[in-house]
Amino acid sequence: MNEDKVWLFYAHHIRKCFNLTPKQAETAVWALRGRENNAIANSMNISPETVNKHLDAVYKKAQVTSRSHLAALVLEDVAKMLQ
């Protein structure tokens, strides 16, 4: 499976699990890939403030407080699915 398909899977999975909008899911995936907010903003053609708003919404819906917490939650959930 190539890398783009893996990230597309993550985007779909977290959107469904946490009831995210498409933009929130896209922002979350860029964050999970290690992108900084300014780079995410440039990739998505949105402002860094909008990136922050999307990430705040993602954290609230996923009930986490950081990117690393979100990553751990997503990986744990995917690992359970693959068992």
C-alpha positions as CSV (number, residue, x, y, z in Angstrom):
1,M,0.0,0.0,0.0
2,N,1.5,3.3,-0.9
3,E,1.8,6.2,1.5
4,D,-0.9,8.4,0.0
5,K,-3.4,5.5,0.4
6,V,-2.4,5.1,4.0
7,W,-3.0,8.7,4.8
8,L,-6.3,8.7,2.8
9,F,-7.4,5.8,5.0
10,Y,-6.4,7.7,8.2
11,A,-8.4,10.7,6.9
12,H,-11.5,8.7,6.3
13,H,-11.1,6.8,9.5
14,I,-10.7,9.8,11.8
15,R,-13.5,11.7,10.0
16,K,-15.9,8.8,10.7
17,C,-14.7,8.1,14.2
18,F,-14.7,11.6,15.5
19,N,-17.5,13.1,13.3
20,L,-15.1,15.6,11.7
21,T,-15.8,17.8,8.7
22,P,-13.7,17.1,5.6
23,K,-11.5,20.2,6.3
24,Q,-11.0,19.2,10.0
25,A,-10.0,15.7,8.9
26,E,-7.6,17.0,6.3
27,T,-6.0,19.4,8.8
28,A,-5.7,16.5,11.3
29,V,-4.0,14.3,8.8
30,W,-1.5,17.0,7.9
31,A,-0.8,17.5,11.6
32,L,-0.4,13.8,12.1
33,R,2.1,13.8,9.2
34,G,4.2,16.3,11.2
35,R,3.4,19.5,9.4
36,E,3.6,22.7,11.3
37,N,0.6,25.0,11.2
38,N,2.0,27.5,8.7
39,A,2.9,24.6,6.3
40,I,-0.6,23.1,6.7
41,A,-2.1,26.6,6.0
42,N,-0.1,26.9,2.8
43,S,-1.0,23.4,1.7
44,M,-4.7,23.9,2.3
45,N,-4.8,27.6,1.1
46,I,-6.2,28.7,4.4
47,S,-4.9,31.0,7.2
48,P,-2.9,29.7,10.1
49,E,-5.7,30.9,12.4
50,T,-8.1,28.6,10.5
51,V,-5.7,25.7,11.0
52,N,-5.8,26.4,14.7
53,K,-9.6,26.5,14.7
54,H,-9.8,23.2,12.8
55,L,-7.3,21.6,15.2
56,D,-9.1,22.9,18.2
57,A,-12.3,21.4,16.9
58,V,-10.6,18.1,16.2
59,Y,-9.1,17.9,19.7
60,K,-12.5,18.7,21.2
61,K,-14.3,16.0,19.2
62,A,-11.5,13.4,19.8
63,Q,-11.3,14.4,23.4
64,V,-7.5,15.0,23.3
65,T,-5.3,17.9,24.0
66,S,-2.3,17.6,21.6
67,R,-1.1,16.2,18.3
68,S,0.8,13.4,20.0
69,H,-2.3,12.4,22.0
70,L,-4.4,12.4,18.8
71,A,-1.7,10.3,17.1
72,A,-1.6,7.8,19.9
73,L,-5.4,7.6,19.9
74,V,-5.7,7.1,16.2
75,L,-2.9,4.5,16.1
76,E,-4.4,2.6,19.0
77,D,-7.8,2.5,17.3
78,V,-6.3,1.4,13.9
79,A,-4.3,-1.3,15.7
80,K,-7.5,-2.6,17.3
81,M,-9.2,-2.7,13.8
82,L,-6.4,-4.7,12.4
83,Q,-6.5,-7.5,15.0
